[in-house]
């Protein structure tokens, strides 16, 4: 891609489907300016200590970056420094000219709205334009309908798919399974990526009959994504 405007775009994402919305916004800006796109996530824990759900999001962001010639994914794990310092460092290293941030409650990125991070970024990297994007609120599973997500897989079985918790040569999709509470069977929701799109499909007694996206709000601990 020929960068006609000498622009570089950085999207800062945190775990949850809202990250997809921010990436889409950053991608739109990058395409318009014919500029490279960088996707950054920051975590205070080392990568090998992250749970399965967080790792899945990271894998999805990596897959998106790998599927776009001008995109690159960056993870800063085991970070004890303030978020603004890490963002500023990445911005300098990659000659970033525009940064996309999410404004949302119920995540550590809510600090962005309090002014300190914005002020720090403006002071540390005054040459960068900041885009503060309003994203949907985080819907919590107040009813306790689903257990915490665990890594799982779908295996092709005729015209259906079987849920498995072991990866083997027959694995078709890898994702996170959210099991319904108070059930002895594998009933719930399987969340995974298909063709660069995140889907949530219904699992009944360990079987997925069709890869049809289902609405799980407000039951699941997932973000409400709106475009």
Secondary structure, 3 states (H helix, E strand, C coil): CCCCCCCEEEEECCCCCHHHHHHHHHHHHHHHHCCEEEEEEECCCCHHHCCHHHHHHHHHHHHHHHHCCCEEEEEECCCCCCHHHHHHHHHHHCCCCEEEEEECCCCHHHHHHHCHHHHHHHHHCCCCEEEEEECCCECCCCCCCECCCEEEEEEEECCEEEEECCCCCCEEEEEEEEEECCCCCCCEEEEEEECCEEEEEEEECCEECCCCCCCCCCCCCCECCCC
